[in-house]
Structure formats: structure tokens, C-alpha cells
């Protein structure tokens, strides 16, 4: 018998990289740039964060921002119970992204929280208030695609606030004990 599945995965648009992997790669670059004196971390985050979001659209789409959306919530499931197709929960993957240093192990500067559902995009971001002000965004951002996420992440990482925190951690690490 031949396969009855008429699936062609080469026709399906694939996501290049998960959002947390993109951020983890940037963490590695920072550690190299500072020779390990400053580290950035991406950690799963268990607490619920409510995201009233503003959508960020790439400039070449001709779009601006969209209005606020409803809150993002985590729905619990019972793996032993089957349900209707309409009740499939949207499991959110939630992360915290922060700066720290081996010389200041009890200190961390939280840059942002971010989360997404199984399909990876859109990504909801809750940003540090000072960074949001500096890059002319709200604290709550919705990135519709991987390209949007990378664009917003670049603006965040190159903000003066992030650079100042990195500089302070780096200086602290190089001062004599």
C-alpha cells in the first residue's frame, strides 16, 4: 500500500531559528567581546507576564503599528484527557533575558521578557522601561516575524542603556579586588 499522506514539507515555510536561540547566540557574542567579564543569559521564565502589545512591522511592508491586543495567558492541559479541536491550548514558551557578570553573581539587569506559542511567531516582548523610551517604543512589543524580532533585538542591544550596563559590569570586573 502507498502512503495516503499528501504532505510536502519543502513547500511549507520554515522558521530559521527559534527566538530564544537567536538571543542565546547574541549572549555568546557578548561573552566573547567582553572576554567573559559580562554575560547575558536567556532563561525559561515560569511566572505569567501579561503583554498588551504593539505590533512592529518591517519598514518594507509599509505598515505602522497596530492597536493593543488582549493579554497573553498560559492555559493548562491534562495530557490524559482528549478534547475538541476548538479547545487546543496555546502553550506559551516564556523567557527572561538579562545581563550579569561572574564578578557580580547576585546582580542581574533584566533587559526583557519574551514569549511565543508553538509556531514561534509572533513573539511578545516586555521591555525594560528605560530601553523602551530610548528606542521610541512602548514596553510591550509584538514582533510578527523572525526578521521583525531580529530588527527589534538589534535596536535593544545597541541602546545606550544596555551599553551602559555592560560597561559598568565590565569595569567592575576589571577593578582590583
CNS distance restraints for C-alpha pairs under 8 A (distance, minus, plus):
assign (resid   8 and name CA) (resid  12 and name CA) 7.32 0.50 0.50
assign (resid  15 and name CA) (resid 120 and name CA) 7.84 0.50 0.50
assign (resid  15 and name CA) (resid 146 and name CA) 7.47 0.50 0.50
assign (resid  16 and name CA) (resid 146 and name CA) 7.82 0.50 0.50
assign (resid  17 and name CA) (resid  21 and name CA) 6.38 0.50 0.50
assign (resid  17 and name CA) (resid  22 and name CA) 6.50 0.50 0.50
assign (resid  17 and name CA) (resid 146 and name CA) 7.78 0.50 0.50
assign (resid  18 and name CA) (resid  22 and name CA) 6.49 0.50 0.50
assign (resid  18 and name CA) (resid 120 and name CA) 6.55 0.50 0.50
assign (resid  19 and name CA) (resid  23 and name CA) 6.46 0.50 0.50
assign (resid  19 and name CA) (resid 120 and name CA) 7.17 0.50 0.50
assign (resid  19 and name CA) (resid 123 and name CA) 7.74 0.50 0.50
assign (resid  19 and name CA) (resid 146 and name CA) 7.47 0.50 0.50
assign (resid  19 and name CA) (resid 149 and name CA) 7.61 0.50 0.50
assign (resid  20 and name CA) (resid  24 and name CA) 5.99 0.50 0.50
assign (resid  20 and name CA) (resid  42 and name CA) 6.97 0.50 0.50
assign (resid  20 and name CA) (resid  95 and name CA) 7.49 0.50 0.50
assign (resid  21 and name CA) (resid  25 and name CA) 6.10 0.50 0.50
assign (resid  22 and name CA) (resid  26 and name CA) 6.64 0.50 0.50
assign (resid  22 and name CA) (resid 150 and name CA) 7.82 0.50 0.50
assign (resid  23 and name CA) (resid  27 and name CA) 6.33 0.50 0.50
assign (resid  23 and name CA) (resid  42 and name CA) 7.05 0.50 0.50
assign (resid  23 and name CA) (resid  97 and name CA) 7.91 0.50 0.50
assign (resid  24 and name CA) (resid  28 and name CA) 6.45 0.50 0.50
assign (resid  24 and name CA) (resid  41 and name CA) 7.11 0.50 0.50
assign (resid  24 and name CA) (resid  42 and name CA) 6.30 0.50 0.50
assign (resid  25 and name CA) (resid  29 and name CA) 6.45 0.50 0.50
assign (resid  26 and name CA) (resid  30 and name CA) 6.25 0.50 0.50
assign (resid  27 and name CA) (resid  31 and name CA) 6.32 0.50 0.50
assign (resid  27 and name CA) (resid  39 and name CA) 6.66 0.50 0.50
assign (resid  27 and name CA) (resid  40 and name CA) 4.86 0.50 0.50
assign (resid  27 and name CA) (resid  41 and name CA) 6.29 0.50 0.50
assign (resid  27 and name CA) (resid  42 and name CA) 7.94 0.50 0.50
assign (resid  28 and name CA) (resid  32 and name CA) 6.30 0.50 0.50
assign (resid  28 and name CA) (resid  40 and name CA) 7.82 0.50 0.50
assign (resid  29 and name CA) (resid  33 and name CA) 6.13 0.50 0.50
assign (resid  30 and name CA) (resid  34 and name CA) 6.12 0.50 0.50
assign (resid  30 and name CA) (resid  38 and name CA) 7.16 0.50 0.50
assign (resid  30 and name CA) (resid  39 and name CA) 6.57 0.50 0.50
assign (resid  30 and name CA) (resid  40 and name CA) 7.04 0.50 0.50
assign (resid  31 and name CA) (resid  35 and name CA) 5.78 0.50 0.50
assign (resid  31 and name CA) (resid  36 and name CA) 4.70 0.50 0.50
assign (resid  31 and name CA) (resid  37 and name CA) 7.07 0.50 0.50
assign (resid  31 and name CA) (resid  38 and name CA) 6.03 0.50 0.50
assign (resid  31 and name CA) (resid  39 and name CA) 5.32 0.50 0.50
assign (resid  31 and name CA) (resid  40 and name CA) 7.37 0.50 0.50
assign (resid  32 and name CA) (resid  36 and name CA) 6.29 0.50 0.50
assign (resid  34 and name CA) (resid  38 and name CA) 5.88 0.50 0.50
assign (resid  34 and name CA) (resid 170 and name CA) 7.12 0.50 0.50
assign (resid  36 and name CA) (resid 101 and name CA) 7.97 0.50 0.50
assign (resid  36 and name CA) (resid 102 and name CA) 7.93 0.50 0.50
assign (resid  37 and name CA) (resid 101 and name CA) 5.91 0.50 0.50
assign (resid  37 and name CA) (resid 102 and name CA) 6.58 0.50 0.50
assign (resid  37 and name CA) (resid 103 and name CA) 7.42 0.50 0.50
assign (resid  37 and name CA) (resid 169 and name CA) 7.47 0.50 0.50
assign (resid  37 and name CA) (resid 170 and name CA) 5.73 0.50 0.50
assign (resid  37 and name CA) (resid 173 and name CA) 5.84 0.50 0.50
assign (resid  37 and name CA) (resid 174 and name CA) 7.82 0.50 0.50
assign (resid  38 and name CA) (resid  99 and name CA) 7.19 0.50 0.50
assign (resid  38 and name CA) (resid 100 and name CA) 6.05 0.50 0.50
assign (resid  38 and name CA) (resid 101 and name CA) 4.55 0.50 0.50
assign (resid  38 and name CA) (resid 102 and name CA) 7.14 0.50 0.50
assign (resid  38 and name CA) (resid 166 and name CA) 6.61 0.50 0.50
assign (resid  38 and name CA) (resid 169 and name CA) 6.18 0.50 0.50
assign (resid  38 and name CA) (resid 170 and name CA) 5.89 0.50 0.50
assign (resid  38 and name CA) (resid 173 and name CA) 7.90 0.50 0.50
assign (resid  39 and name CA) (resid  99 and name CA) 5.80 0.50 0.50
assign (resid  39 and name CA) (resid 100 and name CA) 5.35 0.50 0.50
assign (resid  39 and name CA) (resid 101 and name CA) 5.41 0.50 0.50
assign (resid  39 and name CA) (resid 102 and name CA) 7.64 0.50 0.50
assign (resid  40 and name CA) (resid  97 and name CA) 7.14 0.50 0.50
assign (resid  40 and name CA) (resid  98 and name CA) 5.55 0.50 0.50
assign (resid  40 and name CA) (resid  99 and name CA) 4.34 0.50 0.50
assign (resid  40 and name CA) (resid 100 and name CA) 6.11 0.50 0.50
assign (resid  41 and name CA) (resid  96 and name CA) 7.90 0.50 0.50
assign (resid  41 and name CA) (resid  97 and name CA) 5.66 0.50 0.50
assign (resid  41 and name CA) (resid  98 and name CA) 5.47 0.50 0.50
assign (resid  41 and name CA) (resid  99 and name CA) 6.41 0.50 0.50
assign (resid  41 and name CA) (resid 100 and name CA) 7.76 0.50 0.50
assign (resid  42 and name CA) (resid  95 and name CA) 6.40 0.50 0.50
assign (resid  42 and name CA) (resid  96 and name CA) 5.61 0.50 0.50
assign (resid  42 and name CA) (resid  97 and name CA) 4.60 0.50 0.50
assign (resid  42 and name CA) (resid  98 and name CA) 6.79 0.50 0.50
assign (resid  43 and name CA) (resid  95 and name CA) 5.42 0.50 0.50
assign (resid  43 and name CA) (resid  96 and name CA) 5.29 0.50 0.50
assign (resid  43 and name CA) (resid  97 and name CA) 6.66 0.50 0.50
assign (resid  44 and name CA) (resid  93 and name CA) 7.65 0.50 0.50
assign (resid  44 and name CA) (resid  94 and name CA) 5.76 0.50 0.50
assign (resid  44 and name CA) (resid  95 and name CA) 4.34 0.50 0.50
assign (resid  44 and name CA) (resid  96 and name CA) 6.29 0.50 0.50
assign (resid  45 and name CA) (resid  94 and name CA) 5.24 0.50 0.50
assign (resid  45 and name CA) (resid  95 and name CA) 4.72 0.50 0.50
assign (resid  45 and name CA) (resid  96 and name CA) 5.76 0.50 0.50
assign (resid  46 and name CA) (resid  94 and name CA) 6.98 0.50 0.50
assign (resid  48 and name CA) (resid  73 and name CA) 7.08 0.50 0.50
assign (resid  48 and name CA) (resid  74 and name CA) 7.26 0.50 0.50
assign (resid  49 and name CA) (resid  72 and name CA) 7.70 0.50 0.50
assign (resid  49 and name CA) (resid  73 and name CA) 7.89 0.50 0.50
assign (resid  50 and name CA) (resid  71 and name CA) 5.42 0.50 0.50
assign (resid  50 and name CA) (resid  72 and name CA) 5.72 0.50 0.50
assign (resid  50 and name CA) (resid  73 and name CA) 7.04 0.50 0.50
assign (resid  51 and name CA) (resid  70 and name CA) 7.77 0.50 0.50
assign (resid  51 and name CA) (resid  71 and name CA) 5.40 0.50 0.50
assign (resid  51 and name CA) (resid  72 and name CA) 5.87 0.50 0.50
assign (resid  51 and name CA) (resid 124 and name CA) 6.75 0.50 0.50
assign (resid  51 and name CA) (resid 125 and name CA) 7.36 0.50 0.50
assign (resid  51 and name CA) (resid 126 and name CA) 6.62 0.50 0.50
assign (resid  51 and name CA) (resid 140 and name CA) 6.02 0.50 0.50
assign (resid  52 and name CA) (resid  68 and name CA) 5.73 0.50 0.50
assign (resid  52 and name CA) (resid  69 and name CA) 5.68 0.50 0.50
assign (resid  52 and name CA) (resid  70 and name CA) 6.02 0.50 0.50
assign (resid  52 and name CA) (resid  71 and name CA) 5.52 0.50 0.50
assign (resid  52 and name CA) (resid  72 and name CA) 7.74 0.50 0.50
assign (resid  52 and name CA) (resid 140 and name CA) 6.10 0.50 0.50
assign (resid  53 and name CA) (resid  67 and name CA) 7.71 0.50 0.50
assign (resid  53 and name CA) (resid  68 and name CA) 5.20 0.50 0.50
assign (resid  53 and name CA) (resid  69 and name CA) 5.71 0.50 0.50
assign (resid  53 and name CA) (resid  70 and name CA) 7.84 0.50 0.50
assign (resid  53 and name CA) (resid 124 and name CA) 6.93 0.50 0.50
assign (resid  53 and name CA) (resid 125 and name CA) 7.90 0.50 0.50
assign (resid  53 and name CA) (resid 140 and name CA) 4.83 0.50 0.50
assign (resid  53 and name CA) (resid 141 and name CA) 5.00 0.50 0.50
assign (resid  53 and name CA) (resid 142 and name CA) 5.48 0.50 0.50
assign (resid  54 and name CA) (resid  65 and name CA) 6.21 0.50 0.50
assign (resid  54 and name CA) (resid  66 and name CA) 5.82 0.50 0.50
assign (resid  54 and name CA) (resid  67 and name CA) 6.07 0.50 0.50
assign (resid  54 and name CA) (resid  68 and name CA) 5.59 0.50 0.50
assign (resid  54 and name CA) (resid  69 and name CA) 7.57 0.50 0.50
assign (resid  54 and name CA) (resid 138 and name CA) 7.27 0.50 0.50
assign (resid  54 and name CA) (resid 140 and name CA) 6.13 0.50 0.50
assign (resid  54 and name CA) (resid 141 and name CA) 4.79 0.50 0.50
assign (resid  54 and name CA) (resid 142 and name CA) 5.52 0.50 0.50
assign (resid  55 and name CA) (resid  65 and name CA) 5.22 0.50 0.50
assign (resid  55 and name CA) (resid  66 and name CA) 5.20 0.50 0.50
assign (resid  55 and name CA) (resid  67 and name CA) 7.42 0.50 0.50
assign (resid  55 and name CA) (resid 141 and name CA) 5.84 0.50 0.50
assign (resid  55 and name CA) (resid 142 and name CA) 4.38 0.50 0.50
assign (resid  55 and name CA) (resid 143 and name CA) 6.04 0.50 0.50
assign (resid  55 and name CA) (resid 144 and name CA) 7.07 0.50 0.50
assign (resid  56 and name CA) (resid  64 and name CA) 7.12 0.50 0.50
assign (resid  56 and name CA) (resid  65 and name CA) 5.78 0.50 0.50
assign (resid  56 and name CA) (resid  66 and name CA) 7.74 0.50 0.50
assign (resid  56 and name CA) (resid 141 and name CA) 6.69 0.50 0.50
assign (resid  56 and name CA) (resid 142 and name CA) 5.88 0.50 0.50
assign (resid  56 and name CA) (resid 143 and name CA) 5.35 0.50 0.50
assign (resid  56 and name CA) (resid 144 and name CA) 6.88 0.50 0.50
assign (resid  56 and name CA) (resid 148 and name CA) 6.76 0.50 0.50
assign (resid  57 and name CA) (resid  61 and name CA) 6.83 0.50 0.50
assign (resid  57 and name CA) (resid  62 and name CA) 7.94 0.50 0.50
assign (resid  57 and name CA) (resid  63 and name CA) 5.73 0.50 0.50
assign (resid  57 and name CA) (resid  64 and name CA) 6.19 0.50 0.50
assign (resid  57 and name CA) (resid  65 and name CA) 6.77 0.50 0.50
assign (resid  57 and name CA) (resid 143 and name CA) 7.15 0.50 0.50
assign (resid  57 and name CA) (resid 144 and name CA) 6.84 0.50 0.50
assign (resid  57 and name CA) (resid 148 and name CA) 6.50 0.50 0.50
assign (resid  58 and name CA) (resid  62 and name CA) 7.43 0.50 0.50
assign (resid  58 and name CA) (resid  63 and name CA) 7.11 0.50 0.50
assign (resid  58 and name CA) (resid 147 and name CA) 7.66 0.50 0.50
assign (resid  58 and name CA) (resid 148 and name CA) 5.92 0.50 0.50
assign (resid  59 and name CA) (resid  63 and name CA) 6.67 0.50 0.50
assign (resid  59 and name CA) (resid  64 and name CA) 7.96 0.50 0.50
assign (resid  73 and name CA) (resid  92 and name CA) 7.65 0.50 0.50
assign (resid  74 and name CA) (resid  90 and name CA) 6.98 0.50 0.50
assign (resid  74 and name CA) (resid  91 and name CA) 5.97 0.50 0.50
assign (resid  74 and name CA) (resid  92 and name CA) 5.98 0.50 0.50
assign (resid  75 and name CA) (resid  89 and name CA) 5.83 0.50 0.50
assign (resid  75 and name CA) (resid  90 and name CA) 6.53 0.50 0.50
assign (resid  75 and name CA) (resid  91 and name CA) 6.40 0.50 0.50
assign (resid  76 and name CA) (resid  89 and name CA) 7.38 0.50 0.50
assign (resid  76 and name CA) (resid  91 and name CA) 7.92 0.50 0.50
assign (resid  77 and name CA) (resid  89 and name CA) 7.05 0.50 0.50
assign (resid  83 and name CA) (resid  87 and name CA) 6.31 0.50 0.50
assign (resid  83 and name CA) (resid  88 and name CA) 7.37 0.50 0.50
assign (resid  84 and name CA) (resid  88 and name CA) 7.22 0.50 0.50
assign (resid  90 and name CA) (resid 117 and name CA) 6.07 0.50 0.50
assign (resid  90 and name CA) (resid 118 and name CA) 7.37 0.50 0.50
assign (resid  91 and name CA) (resid 117 and name CA) 5.68 0.50 0.50
assign (resid  91 and name CA) (resid 118 and name CA) 6.64 0.50 0.50
assign (resid  92 and name CA) (resid 115 and name CA) 6.31 0.50 0.50
assign (resid  92 and name CA) (resid 116 and name CA) 5.36 0.50 0.50
assign (resid  92 and name CA) (resid 117 and name CA) 4.54 0.50 0.50
assign (resid  92 and name CA) (resid 118 and name CA) 6.96 0.50 0.50
assign (resid  93 and name CA) (resid 115 and name CA) 5.34 0.50 0.50
assign (resid  93 and name CA) (resid 116 and name CA) 5.46 0.50 0.50
assign (resid  93 and name CA) (resid 117 and name CA) 6.13 0.50 0.50
assign (resid  93 and name CA) (resid 118 and name CA) 7.52 0.50 0.50
assign (resid  94 and name CA) (resid 113 and name CA) 7.31 0.50 0.50
assign (resid  94 and name CA) (resid 114 and name CA) 5.92 0.50 0.50
assign (resid  94 and name CA) (resid 115 and name CA) 4.30 0.50 0.50
assign (resid  94 and name CA) (resid 116 and name CA) 6.86 0.50 0.50
assign (resid  95 and name CA) (resid 113 and name CA) 5.62 0.50 0.50
assign (resid  95 and name CA) (resid 114 and name CA) 5.37 0.50 0.50
assign (resid  95 and name CA) (resid 115 and name CA) 6.12 0.50 0.50
assign (resid  96 and name CA) (resid 110 and name CA) 7.28 0.50 0.50
assign (resid  96 and name CA) (resid 111 and name CA) 7.98 0.50 0.50
assign (resid  96 and name CA) (resid 112 and name CA) 6.11 0.50 0.50
assign (resid  96 and name CA) (resid 113 and name CA) 4.47 0.50 0.50
assign (resid  96 and name CA) (resid 114 and name CA) 6.53 0.50 0.50
assign (resid  97 and name CA) (resid 110 and name CA) 6.05 0.50 0.50
assign (resid  97 and name CA) (resid 111 and name CA) 5.73 0.50 0.50
assign (resid  97 and name CA) (resid 112 and name CA) 5.42 0.50 0.50
assign (resid  97 and name CA) (resid 113 and name CA) 6.11 0.50 0.50
assign (resid  97 and name CA) (resid 114 and name CA) 7.91 0.50 0.50
assign (resid  98 and name CA) (resid 108 and name CA) 6.19 0.50 0.50
assign (resid  98 and name CA) (resid 109 and name CA) 5.30 0.50 0.50
assign (resid  98 and name CA) (resid 110 and name CA) 4.16 0.50 0.50
assign (resid  98 and name CA) (resid 111 and name CA) 5.15 0.50 0.50
assign (resid  98 and name CA) (resid 112 and name CA) 7.01 0.50 0.50
assign (resid  99 and name CA) (resid 108 and name CA) 5.48 0.50 0.50
assign (resid  99 and name CA) (resid 109 and name CA) 5.05 0.50 0.50
assign (resid  99 and name CA) (resid 110 and name CA) 6.48 0.50 0.50
assign (resid  99 and name CA) (resid 111 and name CA) 7.28 0.50 0.50
assign (resid  99 and name CA) (resid 165 and name CA) 7.94 0.50 0.50
assign (resid  99 and name CA) (resid 166 and name CA) 7.50 0.50 0.50
assign (resid 100 and name CA) (resid 104 and name CA) 6.75 0.50 0.50
assign (resid 100 and name CA) (resid 105 and name CA) 6.83 0.50 0.50
assign (resid 100 and name CA) (resid 107 and name CA) 6.06 0.50 0.50
assign (resid 100 and name CA) (resid 108 and name CA) 4.71 0.50 0.50
assign (resid 100 and name CA) (resid 109 and name CA) 6.52 0.50 0.50
assign (resid 100 and name CA) (resid 169 and name CA) 7.28 0.50 0.50
assign (resid 101 and name CA) (resid 105 and name CA) 6.02 0.50 0.50
assign (resid 101 and name CA) (resid 107 and name CA) 7.66 0.50 0.50
assign (resid 101 and name CA) (resid 108 and name CA) 7.95 0.50 0.50
assign (resid 101 and name CA) (resid 169 and name CA) 6.37 0.50 0.50
assign (resid 101 and name CA) (resid 170 and name CA) 7.88 0.50 0.50
assign (resid 101 and name CA) (resid 173 and name CA) 7.44 0.50 0.50
assign (resid 102 and name CA) (resid 173 and name CA) 7.78 0.50 0.50
assign (resid 103 and name CA) (resid 172 and name CA) 7.26 0.50 0.50
assign (resid 103 and name CA) (resid 173 and name CA) 5.41 0.50 0.50
assign (resid 104 and name CA) (resid 169 and name CA) 7.84 0.50 0.50
assign (resid 104 and name CA) (resid 173 and name CA) 7.94 0.50 0.50
assign (resid 109 and name CA) (resid 165 and name CA) 7.67 0.50 0.50
assign (resid 110 and name CA) (resid 128 and name CA) 7.03 0.50 0.50
assign (resid 111 and name CA) (resid 127 and name CA) 6.28 0.50 0.50
assign (resid 111 and name CA) (resid 128 and name CA) 5.50 0.50 0.50
assign (resid 111 and name CA) (resid 131 and name CA) 7.93 0.50 0.50
assign (resid 111 and name CA) (resid 162 and name CA) 7.63 0.50 0.50
assign (resid 112 and name CA) (resid 125 and name CA) 6.67 0.50 0.50
assign (resid 112 and name CA) (resid 126 and name CA) 5.47 0.50 0.50
assign (resid 112 and name CA) (resid 127 and name CA) 4.42 0.50 0.50
assign (resid 112 and name CA) (resid 128 and name CA) 5.80 0.50 0.50
assign (resid 113 and name CA) (resid 125 and name CA) 5.73 0.50 0.50
assign (resid 113 and name CA) (resid 126 and name CA) 5.09 0.50 0.50
assign (resid 113 and name CA) (resid 127 and name CA) 6.59 0.50 0.50
assign (resid 114 and name CA) (resid 123 and name CA) 6.63 0.50 0.50
assign (resid 114 and name CA) (resid 124 and name CA) 5.42 0.50 0.50
assign (resid 114 and name CA) (resid 125 and name CA) 4.35 0.50 0.50
assign (resid 114 and name CA) (resid 126 and name CA) 6.24 0.50 0.50
assign (resid 115 and name CA) (resid 123 and name CA) 5.60 0.50 0.50
assign (resid 115 and name CA) (resid 124 and name CA) 5.28 0.50 0.50
assign (resid 115 and name CA) (resid 125 and name CA) 6.71 0.50 0.50
assign (resid 116 and name CA) (resid 120 and name CA) 5.33 0.50 0.50
assign (resid 116 and name CA) (resid 121 and name CA) 6.16 0.50 0.50
assign (resid 116 and name CA) (resid 122 and name CA) 6.29 0.50 0.50
assign (resid 116 and name CA) (resid 123 and name CA) 4.81 0.50 0.50
assign (resid 116 and name CA) (resid 124 and name CA) 6.32 0.50 0.50
assign (resid 117 and name CA) (resid 121 and name CA) 7.03 0.50 0.50
assign (resid 117 and name CA) (resid 122 and name CA) 7.80 0.50 0.50
assign (resid 117 and name CA) (resid 123 and name CA) 7.97 0.50 0.50
assign (resid 121 and name CA) (resid 143 and name CA) 7.32 0.50 0.50
assign (resid 121 and name CA) (resid 144 and name CA) 5.90 0.50 0.50
assign (resid 121 and name CA) (resid 145 and name CA) 5.74 0.50 0.50
assign (resid 121 and name CA) (resid 146 and name CA) 7.23 0.50 0.50
assign (resid 122 and name CA) (resid 142 and name CA) 6.41 0.50 0.50
assign (resid 122 and name CA) (resid 143 and name CA) 5.38 0.50 0.50
assign (resid 122 and name CA) (resid 144 and name CA) 4.37 0.50 0.50
assign (resid 122 and name CA) (resid 145 and name CA) 6.05 0.50 0.50
assign (resid 123 and name CA) (resid 142 and name CA) 5.66 0.50 0.50
assign (resid 123 and name CA) (resid 143 and name CA) 5.13 0.50 0.50
assign (resid 123 and name CA) (resid 144 and name CA) 6.64 0.50 0.50
assign (resid 123 and name CA) (resid 145 and name CA) 7.72 0.50 0.50
assign (resid 123 and name CA) (resid 149 and name CA) 7.26 0.50 0.50
assign (resid 124 and name CA) (resid 140 and name CA) 7.23 0.50 0.50
assign (resid 124 and name CA) (resid 141 and name CA) 5.84 0.50 0.50
assign (resid 124 and name CA) (resid 142 and name CA) 4.58 0.50 0.50
assign (resid 124 and name CA) (resid 143 and name CA) 6.47 0.50 0.50
assign (resid 125 and name CA) (resid 139 and name CA) 7.73 0.50 0.50
assign (resid 125 and name CA) (resid 140 and name CA) 5.62 0.50 0.50
assign (resid 125 and name CA) (resid 141 and name CA) 5.01 0.50 0.50
assign (resid 125 and name CA) (resid 142 and name CA) 6.20 0.50 0.50
assign (resid 125 and name CA) (resid 143 and name CA) 7.83 0.50 0.50
assign (resid 126 and name CA) (resid 139 and name CA) 5.47 0.50 0.50
assign (resid 126 and name CA) (resid 140 and name CA) 4.71 0.50 0.50
assign (resid 126 and name CA) (resid 141 and name CA) 6.59 0.50 0.50
assign (resid 127 and name CA) (resid 131 and name CA) 6.94 0.50 0.50
assign (resid 127 and name CA) (resid 132 and name CA) 6.15 0.50 0.50
assign (resid 127 and name CA) (resid 138 and name CA) 7.91 0.50 0.50
assign (resid 127 and name CA) (resid 139 and name CA) 4.73 0.50 0.50
assign (resid 127 and name CA) (resid 140 and name CA) 6.27 0.50 0.50
assign (resid 127 and name CA) (resid 141 and name CA) 7.73 0.50 0.50
assign (resid 128 and name CA) (resid 132 and name CA) 6.20 0.50 0.50
assign (resid 128 and name CA) (resid 139 and name CA) 6.50 0.50 0.50
assign (resid 129 and name CA) (resid 133 and name CA) 6.24 0.50 0.50
assign (resid 129 and name CA) (resid 138 and name CA) 7.85 0.50 0.50
assign (resid 129 and name CA) (resid 139 and name CA) 5.72 0.50 0.50
assign (resid 130 and name CA) (resid 134 and name CA) 6.21 0.50 0.50
assign (resid 130 and name CA) (resid 161 and name CA) 7.11 0.50 0.50
assign (resid 131 and name CA) (resid 135 and name CA) 6.18 0.50 0.50
assign (resid 131 and name CA) (resid 156 and name CA) 6.79 0.50 0.50
assign (resid 131 and name CA) (resid 159 and name CA) 6.64 0.50 0.50
assign (resid 131 and name CA) (resid 161 and name CA) 6.09 0.50 0.50
assign (resid 131 and name CA) (resid 162 and name CA) 7.58 0.50 0.50
assign (resid 132 and name CA) (resid 136 and name CA) 5.96 0.50 0.50
assign (resid 132 and name CA) (resid 137 and name CA) 4.88 0.50 0.50
assign (resid 132 and name CA) (resid 138 and name CA) 5.55 0.50 0.50
assign (resid 132 and name CA) (resid 139 and name CA) 5.38 0.50 0.50
assign (resid 133 and name CA) (resid 137 and name CA) 6.04 0.50 0.50
assign (resid 133 and name CA) (resid 138 and name CA) 7.02 0.50 0.50
assign (resid 134 and name CA) (resid 159 and name CA) 6.99 0.50 0.50
assign (resid 134 and name CA) (resid 160 and name CA) 7.79 0.50 0.50
assign (resid 134 and name CA) (resid 161 and name CA) 7.91 0.50 0.50
assign (resid 135 and name CA) (resid 155 and name CA) 6.82 0.50 0.50
assign (resid 135 and name CA) (resid 156 and name CA) 7.21 0.50 0.50
assign (resid 135 and name CA) (resid 159 and name CA) 6.91 0.50 0.50
assign (resid 137 and name CA) (resid 141 and name CA) 7.63 0.50 0.50
assign (resid 143 and name CA) (resid 148 and name CA) 5.32 0.50 0.50
assign (resid 143 and name CA) (resid 149 and name CA) 5.27 0.50 0.50
assign (resid 143 and name CA) (resid 152 and name CA) 7.83 0.50 0.50
assign (resid 144 and name CA) (resid 148 and name CA) 6.24 0.50 0.50
assign (resid 144 and name CA) (resid 149 and name CA) 7.47 0.50 0.50
assign (resid 145 and name CA) (resid 149 and name CA) 6.26 0.50 0.50
assign (resid 146 and name CA) (resid 150 and name CA) 6.20 0.50 0.50
assign (resid 147 and name CA) (resid 151 and name CA) 6.14 0.50 0.50
assign (resid 148 and name CA) (resid 152 and name CA) 6.18 0.50 0.50
assign (resid 149 and name CA) (resid 153 and name CA) 5.97 0.50 0.50
assign (resid 150 and name CA) (resid 154 and name CA) 6.08 0.50 0.50
assign (resid 151 and name CA) (resid 155 and name CA) 6.53 0.50 0.50
assign (resid 152 and name CA) (resid 156 and name CA) 6.27 0.50 0.50
assign (resid 153 and name CA) (resid 157 and name CA) 6.07 0.50 0.50
assign (resid 154 and name CA) (resid 158 and name CA) 6.09 0.50 0.50
assign (resid 155 and name CA) (resid 159 and name CA) 6.18 0.50 0.50
assign (resid 156 and name CA) (resid 162 and name CA) 7.38 0.50 0.50
assign (resid 157 and name CA) (resid 162 and name CA) 6.11 0.50 0.50
assign (resid 157 and name CA) (resid 163 and name CA) 7.52 0.50 0.50
assign (resid 158 and name CA) (resid 162 and name CA) 6.82 0.50 0.50
assign (resid 158 and name CA) (resid 163 and name CA) 6.70 0.50 0.50
assign (resid 159 and name CA) (resid 163 and name CA) 6.32 0.50 0.50
assign (resid 160 and name CA) (resid 164 and name CA) 5.88 0.50 0.50
assign (resid 161 and name CA) (resid 165 and name CA) 6.30 0.50 0.50
assign (resid 162 and name CA) (resid 166 and name CA) 6.19 0.50 0.50
assign (resid 163 and name CA) (resid 167 and name CA) 6.05 0.50 0.50
assign (resid 164 and name CA) (resid 168 and name CA) 6.10 0.50 0.50
assign (resid 165 and name CA) (resid 169 and name CA) 6.16 0.50 0.50
assign (resid 166 and name CA) (resid 170 and name CA) 5.96 0.50 0.50
assign (resid 167 and name CA) (resid 171 and name CA) 6.04 0.50 0.50
assign (resid 168 and name CA) (resid 172 and name CA) 6.14 0.50 0.50
assign (resid 169 and name CA) (resid 173 and name CA) 6.17 0.50 0.50
assign (resid 170 and name CA) (resid 174 and name CA) 6.39 0.50 0.50
assign (resid 171 and name CA) (resid 175 and name CA) 6.25 0.50 0.50
